[in-house]
Amino acid sequence: MLFSSSKHTLPGFGIALGGSLLFVCLILLLPLSALVMQLSQMSLSQYWDVITDPALLVSYQITLLAAGTATLFNAIFGLLVSWVITRYQFPGRKLLDALIDLPFALPTAVAGLTLATLFSTSGWYGSWLSQFGITVSYTWIGISIAMIFTSIPFVVRTVQPVLEEFTVEYEEVAETLGADHWQIFCNVIFPELAPAWLYGVVLSFIRSLGEFGAVIFIAGNVAWKNEVISLIIFIRLQEFDYPAASAISSVILIISLLLLFFTSMFQLRINRRFKGS
């Protein structure tokens, strides 16, 4: 039939598709096209000179080191937090669950200023750590802490729904077959969590690479020492050097897109394997 008499809660296919494409074009493709237009003003050699500047290479190392450390922390403790929220009942559970979303609601600049104050040599945490010769503020460690704060919800919120839907019957069957708790987790539970967990970890890493507001206050921002890539992009924009800022941004964009692509391909391969079995 050309017309269907069934009722739909949402608009029809044409309106929904048109609205979706309009959103994608205005919010995603338009900024990317502006980035490409800025890059078109540079030759390949100029582009290479900009992204391989010695000071920028140091910033790459600092940013990747801090983001990698933050992602490793989030991969472990994000899984642990989601496990505790899902599998245990205790006073304050709902409060803990709500606090996980605090980095999404709190302005990142406020978070960075608070962390810089807490971990300074006169702060609550920093004064205690300084007794052991540990300096957090204005080092890559402080940058990692800021990145952990802003990106840990990605791991928790991607793993938590999978844990909530996972039934305990499989665990009980494995236990009756003689498997201990560690074997049950490694062979029964974690394979189900792995795709969502990996996707959350990748999102956490990507968010850390581009973090600016929370990092700038605790980084120190000293060239050749503790500058992050997002700060250099901001400096190039202040200098009205838009092509250079776009070139540096494209490096982060390429890394992020490649990570998302390979993660999506891995998830697709895992899903096909499960369907095939």
Backbone bond lengths (Angstrom), bond angles and torsions (degrees), N, CA, C in turn:
res aa  C-N    CA-C-N  psi(-1)  N-CA   C-N-CA  omega(-1)  CA-C   N-CA-C  phi
1 M - - - 1.453 - - 1.527 110.09 -
2 L 1.319 116.28 142.48 1.453 120.02 -178.91 1.510 111.26 -70.40
3 F 1.335 117.25 -39.59 1.455 122.10 179.47 1.514 108.58 -115.08
4 S 1.276 116.86 138.18 1.452 122.08 179.32 1.513 109.53 -105.01
5 S 1.331 115.41 139.41 1.457 120.11 -179.18 1.519 112.61 -89.26
6 S 1.345 117.18 -3.29 1.460 120.01 180.00 1.515 110.04 -70.30
7 K 1.299 115.17 146.76 1.451 121.23 -178.36 1.525 110.29 -96.54
8 H 1.316 115.93 143.27 1.452 122.04 -179.76 1.520 108.84 -121.16
9 T 1.315 115.32 137.07 1.465 119.43 177.39 1.514 111.23 -67.25
10 L 1.330 115.83 -43.28 1.464 121.35 178.04 1.521 110.16 -93.61
11 P 1.333 118.64 165.49 1.467 120.30 178.07 1.519 111.79 -59.32
12 G 1.328 114.82 166.51 1.451 120.00 -179.02 1.507 113.25 -64.69
13 F 1.345 115.48 178.38 1.459 121.34 -175.14 1.519 112.17 -61.40
14 G 1.325 117.19 -43.26 1.466 120.08 -177.30 1.511 112.72 -62.91
15 I 1.335 116.87 -46.09 1.463 120.24 -179.72 1.522 110.89 -67.28
16 A 1.332 116.18 -42.81 1.464 119.87 -178.97 1.524 111.25 -64.62
17 L 1.347 116.27 -43.13 1.464 119.98 179.50 1.522 110.95 -66.30
18 G 1.325 116.86 -42.85 1.456 119.44 179.15 1.515 112.70 -63.11
19 G 1.335 116.41 -42.31 1.459 119.32 177.49 1.514 112.34 -64.58
20 S 1.325 116.48 -38.54 1.467 120.21 179.15 1.517 111.35 -65.68
21 L 1.340 116.75 -44.42 1.463 120.32 179.50 1.518 111.25 -65.65
22 L 1.345 116.77 -38.01 1.462 119.80 177.20 1.522 111.10 -62.36
23 F 1.333 116.29 -42.35 1.459 120.36 178.28 1.523 110.95 -62.82
24 V 1.334 116.65 -45.40 1.469 120.53 -179.20 1.532 110.57 -61.93
25 C 1.330 116.54 -41.78 1.464 119.77 -178.03 1.532 111.64 -67.71
26 L 1.322 117.02 -44.16 1.466 120.37 -175.38 1.522 112.59 -74.91
27 I 1.327 116.91 -38.93 1.463 120.54 -172.41 1.523 112.10 -93.38
28 L 1.335 118.08 -32.75 1.463 120.22 -174.52 1.524 112.78 -108.82
29 L 1.332 116.90 -56.06 1.457 119.40 -172.48 1.518 112.91 -72.48
30 L 1.325 118.23 -36.33 1.462 120.26 -178.73 1.531 112.44 -63.28
31 P 1.347 119.55 -47.75 1.480 118.34 175.60 1.526 112.55 -62.61
32 L 1.331 117.32 -36.76 1.462 118.96 178.94 1.524 111.38 -67.28
33 S 1.325 116.70 -37.09 1.463 119.09 177.43 1.525 111.55 -65.73
34 A 1.349 116.12 -35.99 1.464 119.32 176.14 1.532 110.65 -64.40
35 L 1.323 116.25 -37.78 1.464 120.17 176.99 1.522 110.74 -63.60
36 V 1.324 116.80 -43.21 1.462 120.85 179.57 1.528 110.67 -64.75
37 M 1.316 117.39 -38.65 1.463 120.55 178.91 1.528 111.28 -63.93
38 Q 1.321 117.08 -38.58 1.467 119.65 176.70 1.527 110.80 -66.48
39 L 1.329 116.32 -39.49 1.466 119.34 -179.92 1.517 111.94 -68.93
40 S 1.328 117.37 -27.60 1.463 120.36 -179.55 1.524 112.38 -66.52
41 Q 1.329 117.42 -15.89 1.464 120.89 178.34 1.525 112.44 -79.14
42 M 1.332 116.42 -6.52 1.460 120.76 -177.79 1.516 110.01 -112.87
43 S 1.317 115.90 146.28 1.458 120.27 171.75 1.529 109.10 -80.81
44 L 1.308 116.22 168.66 1.463 120.23 -178.58 1.524 111.22 -63.45
45 S 1.330 116.69 -38.55 1.466 119.46 179.00 1.525 111.10 -67.96
46 Q 1.319 117.40 -38.67 1.466 120.07 177.07 1.527 110.79 -65.27
47 Y 1.320 115.24 -41.11 1.461 119.59 177.99 1.531 110.90 -60.79
48 W 1.318 115.77 -43.67 1.460 120.11 -179.64 1.525 111.33 -65.84
49 D 1.320 116.86 -39.62 1.470 120.34 178.65 1.525 111.45 -63.16
50 V 1.326 116.16 -37.66 1.462 119.51 -178.91 1.525 111.02 -68.70
51 I 1.328 117.47 -48.56 1.470 120.08 -173.94 1.527 112.91 -78.16
52 T 1.323 117.62 -10.55 1.468 120.60 177.88 1.520 111.97 -112.24
53 D 1.308 117.18 19.73 1.462 120.44 175.62 1.534 109.71 -58.77
54 P 1.331 118.81 135.45 1.474 120.40 -175.99 1.533 113.89 -54.84
55 A 1.325 116.45 -42.29 1.468 118.83 178.90 1.524 111.02 -65.15
56 L 1.328 116.55 -34.87 1.464 120.56 178.91 1.527 110.94 -70.63
57 L 1.314 117.41 -34.54 1.465 120.56 177.64 1.528 110.94 -62.28
58 V 1.329 116.27 -38.21 1.467 119.63 175.65 1.526 110.28 -64.00
59 S 1.327 116.11 -39.48 1.463 119.94 178.30 1.525 110.97 -65.46
60 Y 1.349 116.76 -37.63 1.462 119.49 174.71 1.528 110.40 -56.95
61 Q 1.316 116.17 -47.41 1.464 120.17 -177.46 1.531 111.33 -62.50
62 I 1.333 116.48 -45.05 1.467 120.00 -179.06 1.522 110.67 -64.42
63 T 1.335 116.26 -45.30 1.462 120.15 -178.18 1.519 111.53 -65.09
64 L 1.330 116.94 -44.99 1.469 120.23 -179.21 1.525 111.22 -66.91
65 L 1.328 116.65 -38.56 1.466 119.93 177.92 1.522 110.93 -63.57
66 A 1.326 116.54 -48.19 1.461 120.29 -179.52 1.521 111.34 -65.98
67 A 1.340 117.06 -43.96 1.460 120.40 -179.57 1.528 111.24 -66.10
68 G 1.338 117.20 -38.68 1.455 119.76 177.79 1.519 112.34 -65.63
69 T 1.336 116.69 -41.34 1.460 120.52 177.47 1.528 111.15 -64.00
70 A 1.330 116.52 -44.58 1.463 120.51 178.59 1.523 111.36 -62.98
71 T 1.322 116.83 -39.82 1.461 120.34 -179.42 1.521 111.10 -67.80
72 L 1.326 117.63 -39.79 1.465 120.38 176.96 1.523 110.80 -61.98
73 F 1.316 116.77 -42.97 1.466 120.94 176.90 1.528 110.64 -61.72
74 N 1.318 116.72 -46.98 1.459 120.21 -179.00 1.523 112.21 -65.75
75 A 1.330 116.52 -34.62 1.463 119.34 179.40 1.526 111.61 -61.71
76 I 1.333 116.13 -38.22 1.463 120.14 -177.93 1.527 111.22 -82.20
77 F 1.322 115.48 -54.88 1.460 118.90 -173.53 1.531 112.47 -79.53
78 G 1.321 117.96 -24.76 1.455 119.38 173.47 1.515 111.57 -64.97
79 L 1.334 116.23 -41.27 1.464 120.29 175.20 1.520 110.93 -64.93
80 L 1.327 116.99 -40.79 1.461 121.05 179.66 1.525 111.92 -64.18
81 V 1.339 116.71 -43.83 1.462 120.41 -179.54 1.522 110.69 -64.76
82 S 1.320 116.99 -44.44 1.466 119.77 178.99 1.520 111.27 -63.65
83 W 1.323 118.06 -34.17 1.457 122.16 176.84 1.527 111.00 -65.64
84 V 1.326 116.36 -45.30 1.465 120.56 -179.37 1.529 110.70 -64.28
85 I 1.332 117.09 -43.81 1.464 120.34 -178.65 1.525 111.10 -64.86
86 T 1.323 116.32 -35.93 1.464 120.13 -174.47 1.528 113.13 -84.13
87 R 1.326 117.09 -38.61 1.460 120.17 -168.92 1.527 114.19 -99.03
88 Y 1.315 119.61 -11.45 1.467 120.67 -175.22 1.523 110.47 -124.59
89 Q 1.329 114.16 148.03 1.458 122.11 173.63 1.528 107.97 -111.85
90 F 1.327 116.66 123.25 1.458 120.79 -177.36 1.517 108.92 -155.95
91 P 1.324 117.67 156.66 1.473 119.85 178.32 1.530 111.19 -60.85
92 G 1.306 116.64 132.62 1.458 121.01 -179.17 1.510 113.85 88.94
93 R 1.331 117.84 7.06 1.462 120.54 -178.68 1.529 111.68 -62.42
94 K 1.326 117.24 -45.82 1.458 120.37 179.77 1.525 111.43 -65.77
95 L 1.325 116.37 -34.26 1.464 119.56 177.13 1.520 110.73 -65.47
96 L 1.339 116.33 -43.70 1.465 120.34 177.04 1.520 110.75 -61.72
97 D 1.320 116.24 -40.93 1.464 120.37 179.04 1.524 110.77 -62.61
98 A 1.334 116.62 -39.37 1.465 120.09 179.31 1.525 112.00 -71.07
99 L 1.331 117.11 -34.71 1.465 120.51 -178.55 1.526 112.32 -66.09
100 I 1.330 117.14 -23.77 1.458 120.09 179.55 1.531 110.78 -60.48
101 D 1.324 116.51 -32.37 1.468 120.41 -179.05 1.523 112.95 -86.45
102 L 1.317 117.67 1.34 1.463 120.42 -178.79 1.525 112.83 -58.37
103 P 1.346 120.30 -42.21 1.473 118.75 178.08 1.522 113.78 -60.46
104 F 1.343 117.97 -25.65 1.456 120.12 176.98 1.526 111.35 -74.50
105 A 1.334 116.67 -33.92 1.458 120.90 -176.54 1.522 112.94 -88.33
106 L 1.327 116.85 -30.75 1.461 120.78 -176.08 1.527 110.05 -82.30
107 P 1.325 118.77 131.80 1.468 120.04 174.72 1.522 110.87 -56.88
108 T 1.313 116.41 133.68 1.466 120.47 -175.32 1.523 111.96 -63.07
109 A 1.341 116.90 -31.49 1.463 119.39 178.13 1.526 110.65 -64.03
110 V 1.328 116.94 -39.23 1.463 120.77 177.17 1.520 110.21 -64.41
111 A 1.319 116.74 -41.80 1.460 120.68 178.13 1.523 111.22 -62.21
112 G 1.336 117.22 -44.11 1.456 120.05 179.94 1.512 112.54 -65.00
113 L 1.321 116.77 -40.73 1.469 120.22 178.83 1.529 110.67 -65.50
114 T 1.333 116.65 -40.25 1.462 120.17 178.66 1.520 111.48 -65.26
115 L 1.338 116.81 -45.03 1.459 120.04 179.83 1.525 111.45 -64.85
116 A 1.333 117.18 -39.84 1.465 120.25 178.07 1.520 111.18 -61.78
117 T 1.334 116.92 -36.85 1.469 120.75 178.73 1.517 111.36 -71.07
118 L 1.323 117.42 -42.75 1.457 121.13 -177.99 1.524 112.32 -66.86
119 F 1.335 116.85 -37.35 1.457 120.37 -174.57 1.524 113.43 -99.44
120 S 1.313 118.03 6.88 1.468 119.20 173.44 1.525 109.43 -70.18
121 T 1.309 116.51 167.27 1.472 120.09 -176.99 1.527 112.69 -63.91
122 S 1.333 116.32 -18.89 1.459 119.98 177.18 1.519 112.66 -105.32
123 G 1.340 117.27 2.66 1.455 121.49 -178.87 1.519 112.22 -82.42
124 W 1.326 115.66 174.05 1.459 120.98 -178.04 1.531 111.67 -60.84
125 Y 1.324 116.37 -49.43 1.463 120.15 -178.95 1.526 111.83 -81.11
126 G 1.331 115.82 -42.34 1.459 119.79 -174.95 1.507 113.71 -65.04
127 S 1.339 117.67 -37.54 1.465 120.11 179.30 1.526 111.39 -65.68
128 W 1.332 116.24 -34.89 1.466 119.21 178.06 1.521 111.31 -73.55
129 L 1.334 117.23 -40.93 1.457 120.51 179.77 1.524 111.99 -69.03
130 S 1.336 117.27 -30.36 1.463 120.42 -179.76 1.530 111.74 -64.87
131 Q 1.324 117.22 -23.81 1.465 119.93 176.82 1.523 111.94 -65.41
132 F 1.328 116.79 -23.19 1.465 122.17 178.19 1.523 111.50 -101.90
133 G 1.324 116.72 9.89 1.457 120.96 178.80 1.519 113.96 76.16
134 I 1.316 117.04 21.96 1.465 121.84 -178.66 1.525 108.96 -103.45
135 T 1.317 116.36 122.15 1.457 122.56 176.95 1.519 108.68 -109.99
136 V 1.315 116.48 126.83 1.464 121.59 -176.31 1.520 111.20 -105.55
137 S 1.333 116.70 -53.95 1.467 119.74 -179.40 1.526 110.63 -63.33
138 Y 1.337 115.01 140.47 1.461 123.58 177.73 1.528 112.11 66.96
139 T 1.330 116.34 27.54 1.461 122.34 173.21 1.526 108.02 -134.04
140 W 1.338 116.31 171.61 1.458 120.11 179.10 1.524 111.08 -66.57
141 I 1.341 117.14 -21.59 1.466 119.69 177.30 1.524 110.10 -66.47
142 G 1.333 116.38 -44.32 1.456 119.78 177.24 1.523 111.94 -63.46
143 I 1.327 116.30 -37.76 1.461 120.11 176.80 1.525 109.93 -61.68
144 S 1.337 116.64 -42.28 1.464 120.84 178.88 1.523 111.44 -62.23
145 I 1.320 116.94 -41.30 1.472 120.54 -179.80 1.524 110.34 -62.93
146 A 1.334 116.67 -42.90 1.466 120.13 177.82 1.523 110.72 -62.66
147 M 1.317 117.12 -40.08 1.460 120.81 178.71 1.524 111.33 -67.79
148 I 1.331 117.29 -36.87 1.464 120.55 176.89 1.522 110.39 -60.90
149 F 1.315 115.83 -44.92 1.462 120.62 -177.63 1.525 111.50 -60.63
150 T 1.311 117.49 -42.00 1.463 120.23 -174.08 1.521 113.56 -83.88
151 S 1.339 119.03 -17.16 1.466 119.92 -171.43 1.522 115.11 -116.86
152 I 1.324 119.66 -9.71 1.462 119.49 -178.25 1.530 113.46 -64.48
153 P 1.344 121.03 -28.71 1.469 118.25 177.94 1.523 114.01 -60.41
154 F 1.329 118.04 -26.41 1.454 119.78 -179.18 1.530 111.40 -63.17
155 V 1.310 117.20 -39.32 1.467 120.20 179.39 1.527 110.42 -72.36
156 V 1.316 116.43 -45.80 1.464 120.14 -177.21 1.524 110.66 -62.65
157 R 1.316 117.19 -46.32 1.462 120.64 -173.98 1.524 113.58 -75.85
158 T 1.312 118.90 -15.74 1.461 119.78 174.47 1.520 111.95 -89.71
159 V 1.319 117.21 -30.41 1.468 120.82 -179.41 1.521 111.35 -84.43
160 Q 1.310 117.93 -35.85 1.471 122.50 -173.55 1.531 113.21 -57.18
161 P 1.336 120.63 -46.58 1.471 118.70 179.62 1.529 113.35 -62.11
162 V 1.330 117.30 -35.46 1.462 120.38 179.36 1.526 110.10 -67.26
163 L 1.316 116.93 -41.41 1.459 120.24 177.42 1.526 111.77 -64.36
164 E 1.321 117.40 -37.11 1.450 120.82 -179.29 1.528 111.78 -67.45
165 E 1.339 117.23 -32.37 1.452 120.66 179.81 1.533 112.89 -86.99
166 F 1.310 117.00 -13.73 1.466 120.59 -177.47 1.530 109.06 -74.56
167 T 1.318 116.22 123.37 1.465 121.20 -179.10 1.524 110.53 -84.31
168 V 1.324 115.23 150.45 1.467 120.52 -176.44 1.517 111.97 -84.52
169 E 1.349 118.31 -3.33 1.464 119.45 -178.74 1.518 111.77 -61.42
170 Y 1.355 116.19 -38.70 1.461 119.77 179.75 1.526 110.76 -64.11
171 E 1.313 116.99 -39.10 1.458 120.58 177.84 1.526 110.91 -65.61
172 E 1.327 116.82 -40.12 1.464 120.36 179.89 1.520 111.53 -66.64
173 V 1.339 116.38 -38.17 1.465 119.70 177.18 1.524 110.40 -64.72
174 A 1.320 116.59 -45.18 1.463 119.80 178.89 1.524 111.41 -62.27
175 E 1.326 116.63 -36.50 1.463 119.94 179.47 1.521 111.45 -68.40
176 T 1.328 116.82 -37.70 1.471 119.51 177.72 1.525 111.60 -67.68
177 L 1.349 116.37 -23.91 1.466 120.00 177.92 1.522 112.97 -85.13
178 G 1.329 116.40 1.79 1.451 120.42 174.49 1.512 115.54 100.46
179 A 1.322 118.72 7.40 1.463 120.77 -179.86 1.524 110.30 -77.56
180 D 1.334 115.87 140.87 1.461 118.61 176.30 1.530 109.57 -85.65
181 H 1.335 116.35 179.97 1.462 120.32 -174.77 1.529 112.06 -62.96
182 W 1.319 117.20 -40.64 1.459 120.29 -179.08 1.529 111.04 -67.17
183 Q 1.323 117.75 -40.25 1.461 120.81 177.31 1.520 111.46 -65.59
184 I 1.328 116.59 -37.43 1.472 120.01 178.21 1.517 110.37 -63.80
185 F 1.327 116.18 -43.25 1.461 119.15 -179.03 1.525 111.30 -66.37
186 C 1.335 116.98 -46.17 1.469 121.13 -174.62 1.529 112.43 -71.88
187 N 1.328 117.81 -37.05 1.462 121.33 -171.92 1.527 114.20 -101.85
188 V 1.327 117.38 -19.23 1.462 120.15 -176.23 1.528 111.47 -114.51
189 I 1.328 116.86 -50.30 1.459 120.52 -172.57 1.523 112.14 -83.41
190 F 1.333 116.49 -52.71 1.466 119.11 -172.16 1.527 113.54 -62.59
191 P 1.352 120.90 -37.24 1.471 118.30 176.09 1.520 113.36 -57.01
192 E 1.333 117.38 -31.61 1.460 120.29 177.22 1.529 111.53 -74.87
193 L 1.326 115.53 -32.48 1.459 119.96 -178.35 1.520 113.03 -83.48
194 A 1.317 117.45 -21.59 1.465 121.66 -168.79 1.523 114.09 -54.33
195 P 1.350 120.61 -48.27 1.476 118.34 -178.88 1.526 113.03 -61.17
196 A 1.345 117.01 -46.58 1.463 119.82 179.87 1.528 110.88 -67.09
197 W 1.320 116.84 -40.63 1.467 121.12 179.14 1.519 111.00 -62.11
198 L 1.325 116.95 -44.39 1.462 120.91 179.92 1.517 110.88 -64.52
199 Y 1.329 116.96 -40.27 1.462 119.83 179.43 1.530 110.49 -64.75
200 G 1.328 117.21 -41.58 1.457 120.22 177.28 1.515 112.14 -63.84
201 V 1.330 116.97 -38.30 1.463 121.12 178.74 1.532 110.28 -64.69
202 V 1.322 116.30 -42.55 1.466 120.10 179.14 1.525 110.90 -64.70
203 L 1.325 117.17 -43.26 1.463 120.37 176.76 1.529 111.42 -61.45
204 S 1.326 115.99 -37.91 1.456 120.36 177.50 1.525 110.73 -62.94
205 F 1.322 117.35 -42.92 1.463 121.17 179.90 1.523 111.13 -65.50
206 I 1.339 116.37 -43.24 1.468 120.22 -179.32 1.526 110.74 -64.42
207 R 1.335 116.26 -42.27 1.469 119.28 178.00 1.526 110.25 -62.05
208 S 1.311 117.39 -38.65 1.464 121.01 -179.44 1.524 111.37 -66.53
209 L 1.326 117.30 -37.56 1.463 120.42 -179.76 1.521 111.75 -60.30
210 G 1.321 116.75 -39.63 1.453 119.80 -175.57 1.517 115.04 -99.31
211 E 1.332 118.17 6.76 1.461 120.65 -177.45 1.526 110.53 -66.87
212 F 1.319 114.84 136.46 1.465 120.37 -177.84 1.531 112.36 -127.22
213 G 1.327 116.97 -56.10 1.460 120.86 -171.62 1.510 113.79 -60.26
214 A 1.343 117.00 -44.96 1.456 120.05 -177.54 1.520 112.30 -76.33
215 V 1.331 116.80 -23.41 1.467 121.12 -173.88 1.525 112.12 -87.45
216 I 1.316 117.00 -37.38 1.463 120.50 -169.23 1.523 112.64 -61.34
217 F 1.343 117.72 -30.48 1.466 120.01 -177.12 1.523 112.76 -80.42
218 I 1.317 117.94 -22.65 1.456 120.45 -175.68 1.522 112.19 -109.01
219 A 1.348 116.77 -7.75 1.464 119.81 -175.33 1.525 112.78 -76.63
220 G 1.320 118.05 -35.88 1.457 121.13 -174.97 1.503 112.86 99.09
221 N 1.338 116.40 -34.53 1.469 122.43 171.52 1.521 113.17 59.90
222 V 1.320 117.39 40.01 1.461 122.47 176.64 1.526 108.25 -99.47
223 A 1.332 116.40 125.52 1.458 120.74 -178.60 1.520 111.03 -59.69
224 W 1.308 116.47 143.29 1.452 125.68 -179.90 1.537 112.75 68.70
225 K 1.317 117.16 6.40 1.464 118.68 -176.62 1.526 113.06 -131.42
226 N 1.318 117.53 -55.95 1.466 118.86 -175.94 1.529 112.31 -144.76
227 E 1.316 117.24 31.67 1.460 120.51 173.52 1.527 109.98 -82.64
228 V 1.319 116.68 137.45 1.453 121.35 175.43 1.520 109.08 -102.07
229 I 1.319 116.04 165.10 1.467 120.38 -174.44 1.521 111.32 -64.49
230 S 1.329 117.23 -41.20 1.465 119.80 -178.71 1.525 111.60 -60.49
231 L 1.325 117.37 -34.19 1.460 120.18 178.23 1.523 110.69 -68.85
232 I 1.312 118.09 -40.47 1.465 120.55 179.26 1.527 110.27 -64.44
233 I 1.321 116.81 -38.23 1.465 119.64 175.86 1.525 110.08 -61.21
234 F 1.318 116.60 -42.72 1.468 120.96 178.49 1.529 111.02 -62.90
235 I 1.322 117.32 -40.50 1.464 120.92 179.41 1.525 110.60 -64.63
236 R 1.329 117.13 -42.12 1.470 120.42 178.47 1.530 110.96 -63.47
237 L 1.325 116.99 -35.29 1.465 119.46 177.24 1.523 110.76 -68.25
238 Q 1.329 116.50 -39.40 1.464 119.45 177.29 1.526 111.47 -64.06
239 E 1.316 117.00 -30.17 1.456 121.80 177.66 1.521 112.26 -83.79
240 F 1.347 116.94 2.27 1.458 123.65 -178.29 1.528 111.81 60.93
241 D 1.325 116.10 26.03 1.464 120.99 175.26 1.527 107.61 -95.05
242 Y 1.328 115.60 72.62 1.455 120.61 -174.63 1.530 113.48 -65.58
243 P 1.327 120.46 -38.82 1.464 119.03 176.87 1.528 113.06 -60.55
244 A 1.343 117.01 -41.62 1.464 119.46 178.90 1.531 110.79 -65.96
245 A 1.335 116.56 -42.02 1.460 119.61 177.60 1.521 110.82 -62.33
246 S 1.323 116.93 -39.46 1.465 120.44 178.16 1.522 111.46 -67.22
247 A 1.336 116.88 -37.17 1.459 120.02 179.29 1.529 111.19 -64.15
248 I 1.321 116.31 -45.24 1.462 119.84 178.85 1.531 110.43 -66.27
249 S 1.324 116.42 -39.83 1.462 119.96 178.43 1.525 111.36 -63.14
250 S 1.328 116.22 -35.41 1.468 119.35 -178.74 1.524 111.69 -64.19
251 V 1.332 117.25 -30.58 1.473 119.84 177.79 1.528 109.96 -63.72
252 I 1.329 116.24 -46.97 1.460 120.32 177.98 1.524 110.72 -64.10
253 L 1.328 115.82 -39.45 1.467 120.15 179.84 1.521 111.02 -63.78
254 I 1.318 117.39 -43.63 1.463 120.74 -179.26 1.530 110.59 -64.08
255 I 1.333 116.58 -44.38 1.464 119.96 178.17 1.529 110.43 -60.20
256 S 1.321 116.98 -43.97 1.464 121.08 -178.15 1.522 111.31 -65.08
257 L 1.341 116.67 -44.97 1.458 119.79 -179.25 1.525 111.82 -65.43
258 L 1.324 117.08 -39.15 1.465 119.79 178.53 1.534 110.90 -64.95
259 L 1.328 116.53 -42.75 1.459 119.53 177.98 1.526 111.47 -62.07
260 L 1.328 116.65 -44.20 1.463 119.87 178.52 1.526 111.60 -64.47
261 F 1.324 116.78 -39.11 1.464 120.28 -179.57 1.527 111.33 -64.49
262 F 1.323 116.57 -50.52 1.463 119.06 -178.11 1.533 111.56 -67.08
263 T 1.331 117.21 -33.50 1.465 119.54 176.96 1.522 110.65 -67.30
264 S 1.324 116.78 -42.12 1.472 120.00 178.13 1.525 110.80 -64.76
265 M 1.320 117.67 -39.38 1.455 120.14 177.49 1.524 111.24 -64.98
266 F 1.318 116.74 -38.40 1.463 120.53 177.59 1.526 110.81 -64.59
267 Q 1.327 117.18 -43.52 1.456 120.41 177.97 1.523 111.41 -63.06
268 L 1.329 116.41 -41.52 1.461 120.12 178.58 1.519 111.42 -63.16
269 R 1.315 116.09 -39.46 1.467 119.78 179.20 1.522 111.10 -67.00
270 I 1.329 116.58 -39.87 1.466 119.92 178.18 1.530 110.75 -64.91
271 N 1.322 116.94 -42.56 1.473 120.56 179.96 1.525 111.27 -63.58
272 R 1.323 116.12 -41.03 1.468 118.90 178.25 1.520 111.51 -65.17
273 R 1.330 115.86 -35.99 1.467 119.21 178.97 1.520 111.04 -65.09
274 F 1.354 115.86 -42.34 1.454 119.09 178.82 1.519 112.10 -66.34
275 K 1.349 116.60 -39.41 1.455 119.53 178.77 1.523 111.14 -67.70
276 G 1.348 115.48 -36.92 1.447 118.36 179.04 1.512 113.74 -67.93
277 S 1.359 115.25 -31.48 1.462 118.63 178.65 1.529 111.31 -80.35
